[in-house]
Amino acid sequence: MLPSREMYILITDDFDMYARVNIHMGLYKNCLLSMYAIGIDVQHASCKYSKNGINYSNQS
């Protein structure tokens, strides 16, 4: 059985900078860490998180 895959969609207010990252770790903070790691300014970015069909976001 394959492990569940969690999808983090990283969106910034810079229309030229979009990134979609598949992360297998279950911690929500990894989404923000990944934004930082690929050079997205987390102060101007949102992190939308989907797991098992349920969506979460760090910005409402």
C-alpha positions, 0 to 999 in steps of 0.5 A: 500500500502506498503512503498517502501523498500530501499536496502543498500548493505554494502561491505568492503574490508575484504572478511569475513565481508559482511552485507546486511541491509534493511533500511526504512528511506530515508536518504542516510547517514543512510547507512554509519551510519549503517555500523558504528553501526555494526562495519564496518570500513567506511574508508575501505567500500563502500555503494551501495544504490538502490532505485526504480531500480536506483543504487547509490554508495558513491565510484565510 
